[in-house]
């Protein structure tokens, strides 16, 4: 069964599965999901715990032996497998499938790994956990879901935040749920249960947002100017280079230019097929609103900005990057043209 962190508590109220896969790129959600599974297992009598780290040269036979070994005191055990990558290789995949297909009643297998991409969902070992165990997807929250997550989290500990306060907290902690959790706990300590105003958040919560270029892609396609500028400021502050950011912007401009042809039967380059349905919907709307002539002009401007970043010409590269991104966001196609 595939689960998300929000549905995990309800599942844990029922019979306890002996095979769990927790995968995701959000450390806070991954950690909390694993803690909840361990707590439920301990309440069911799984008092022992072994941890294995999958590194280069890992002996999968060692895992199989651990799963089959009888404890001296016949105790029930949690066998935890931490994989840096959700690609265990042929031998690893076979070992995991065998572990799920033939579980030991005295062992709960908990596999923890990074986010499993959509293209890897069809792998046999992942399917084994989804069909005969449980797979928890602990991925980064979409920006539009973050305010609701923060609100629920704050209300759980007695805080009653204003909508504006939640929005400000979301902006300051986007992409960093660990910081969001810490800031909520700080608010609880500072003001105690009760209302939380936007002024309190402004005074108490540091700007801990973390961004990456793929978030920039989404903001650009959505035409969200304010978020795009915030992300650019964050990337610049984190030391991300102009060439990487320009590559991201140019990729989305090219995607917009190629989208119409792809939807007339042309398969198109891989940039049009990544990101799933969510990105496809954003790309379709962006292709409708951004005039082709403007997109071509912005591609030319991006090439000039790349030259500025490399010392060719006079001007400030980050300022030019911001101008290009902003023009892309605010572009609106003339209905008559």
N, C-alpha and C positions, 0 to 999 in steps of 0.2 A: 504494500500500500504506500502511495506517495502522500506525504504530509507536509505541512508548513508549521512553523513554531506555534502559530495561533491554535492549531487543531491538535497539537501534540498532547496537552493535558487531558483532553477528553479521551483520546486513544489510550493513554496510560491508565485510565480508570477501569479499562476492561482487562481481559486476559493478556498476560505479558508475553510478547513475542521473544524468541531466543536469537533473533537476527536483526540487527539495527545498522543502518547506514546513515550517517549525518554528514552532509556535504554542503559547503557554502563558502562564500568569500566575506561573510560578516562575522568577525571573531566573537562579538558579544552574543549573537543569536546561536552560533555553533556551541559556545561554551555553556549557555543556559540550557540548550536542548540536551546536551550530554549530561549535565548535572541532574536534570529531571529524570532521565532514563536510569542513571545510576541510583538515584534515590528510590525510584520505584522498584528497581532490582533488589536493593538492600532490604526493602520492606517485604520482599517475597523470599528472602532467605539467601540471596547471593552475597555472601560475606567476604569472599576472596576476590582479589583483583590482580590481573597481570597486564602489563603494558608492553607492546612490541612496536618498534619504530621501523618502518619500511624505508631502507636506504639502499644505495647501490650494493648489489651482491647479497641482498636479503635472502635467507634460506627459507623458502615457503614450506619446506618439509618440517621446519621448526614450528611453524604455526600449526600445521596439522597435528604434530605430536602434542602440542600444548592443548589443543582442543580435545584430543582423545585421552589425555593423561588422567588417571584416577588420583584424586587427592588422598593423602594419607588419612585424613579425617573425614573423607567423603563429603567435603564442603562444596556448596555451589559457588561458582566463580564467574566473574566478569572477565572476559578476555578482550582487551582493547587493542585495536590495531590502528596506528596513526600513519597515514600515507600522505606525503607531501603533494603527490600528484594523483589524480583519479585515473591513472593509466598504469595498472599493475603489471602489464605485459601478459604474454600468453600463459606462462606458468602460474603467475599470480591470479589471473582470472579463473583458471581451472581450480586452484585451491579455494578461492572464495565461493565459487559455485558449489563445490563439493561440501564446503562447510555449511552452506545454507540448505542444500538438498538433504544432508544427513546430519542434522543437529544433535548435539549431545544434550540430554535433558538437564544436566548439571552445569551447563556452560551457556552464558549469554555472550554472544559475539557483538561487539560494538566497533564498527569501522568509522573512522573520522578522516575526512579528506577535504580537499579544496572543491570549489564549485565544479559541478559536472555540466559541461556544455550540452546544448541541445543535440548536437550531432553525436554525442557519446551516450545518449539516453538509451539507444537501441543495443548497446553492448550487452552480451549475455550475462555478465556478472552483475551489472546494474539491474537488469530485468529480474534476475533471481531474487534480489533483495525486495524489489517492488512487488513481486508476485507471492513470495513465500515468507517475507519478513516485512520490515518497514523502512522506508527511505524518507528522511527529513531534509527538505530543501531550506537551508538557512542562508538565503542570499540577501544581498544588499536591498534595502527597501527602495521602491520607486519614489521619486520626490513627492508625488501627489499622495502617497500613503504615509509619509513621515509624520505630518501633523496629527493624524488620527492615532498613530502609534504612540507619539509623545503624550497626547491627551490621556489615553488609556493608562499609560504608565504613571503619569502624575496623579490621576484620580485614584489609582490603586493604593497610593500611600497617603491619601488625604488632601492632596493639593487640588485646587479648583481654578485652573488657569483661564484667563481671558483668551479669546480666539487670537487677538493680536499678539499676545504673549507667546502663544504656541507657534505662531508664524515666525516670530523673531528667533525663537529658540531653534526652529527648524533650519532657518537660514544660517545660523551660527554653528550648527552641528551637522549639517548635511554631509553624508559620506563617512561619518565617524560616530557610530552608535555608542561606542565605549565612552566617548566624551559626553554624549547626550545623557547617558546613564549617570555619569559622575556629576554632571551639572544638575540633574534632577535631585540627586541625593544631597548636593550642596544647598539647593533651594529648600529642601525639607529641613535641613539643619539650621539654616539662616532664619526662616520665617515660620516654620512649623506648619501644621495643617491649616488650610484655609485658602482664600483667594490669592492668585498670583497675577499681578498686573504687568503690563508691558514695560513699565518703568523699572520694576524690580528685576526683570530679565535683562534689560539694557544695562543696569548697574552691576549685576552679579554674574552674568554669564559671559565667559570669554569667547572669542571667535575661534572655534576649534574645527571648523569645516575643513574637510579634505576632498580634493577633487582630482579627477583624472580626465584624460582627453576624451574618453568615451562618454562621460557626462556632458562634456562640451558639445559633442556631436548631437546628442539628444536635444539640448537646449537650442542649438542652432536650427535644427529641423523644425522644432516646435515654434520657432519665432519668439522665444521668451527672452527679450532683450535684457531685462534686469538680471535674470539668472545667468545668462551668458556672460555679462560683464563681471558678475561675482566670481564665476568660475575662472575667467581669465585673470582676474586679480589674484585669486588663490593659486593658480598655476605659476604666475610670475613670482609670487612670494615664496613658493616652494622651490624655486630654482629651475623649473622646467624650461627647456630651451625654446626659443622662438621657432626653430625649424620643425620640432615635433608638433607644436601647436598649429603651425601653418599647414603641415601635412594633414592634420585632422580636418581643418577648415576646407582645404582644397579637395580632400576626399569627398566631403559632403556636397560641395559645389558640383563636382563631376558627377556625383550620384544623381543630383537633381537634373543635370543636363541629359543624362542617359536614361532617366526613368521612363519617359514617354515611349522611347523605342522599345524598352524591355517589355512594356505592357501592350505592345502591338505584335507580340510573338517572338521578339528577339530576346534570347536568354539573358544577355547582358553579362558584365563582369561580376566577379564574386562580391564586390563592394555592395551590390544591390541585393544580395541574398543573405547577408549576415544580419544578425540582430532580431530575427524572427518577425512575427506579425506586428509587434508594437512598432518597430522601426519602419516596417513597410508602410504602416498607416501614416506615420509622421512624414515619411519621404513622399508619399503620394500628395499630402496636403502642401508640403513645401514646393513640390513641382508645379502645383497649381497657382501658388501665390508669387513665386519668384520669376520675373521676366527673364527669358533666355539671354537677352542682350546684357542685362545687368550681371547675370551669372558669369558670362564670358569676361566682362570688365573686371569683376572681382577676382577671377582666376589670374588675370594679368597683374592686378595689384598685389596679389599674394606672391607672385614671382618677384616683383620689385621689393616687397617687404623681406623676402628671404635674402635678397642681395644686401639689404641694409643690415640684416643680422650678421652677415658675413663680412661686413666692412666695405661693401661696394656702394658708393653713393652717400649722400648726407640725409640724415633724418633719424627719428627715434622709432626703432622697429616695433616695440610693444604698442606704441600709440597707433601705428599703421595697422597692426593686427586687430586692435580693438575697433578701429574704424571699419575695416572689412567685415568683421563679424556683426557689428551693429547694423550696417547697411543690409546685410543678408537677412537679419532678423526682421527689420522693419519694412522690407520690400513687400509691395502689394501690386499684383498684376492689374493693369487697367482692364476692366471688364469688356471694354470695346475692342481691346487689342489682344 
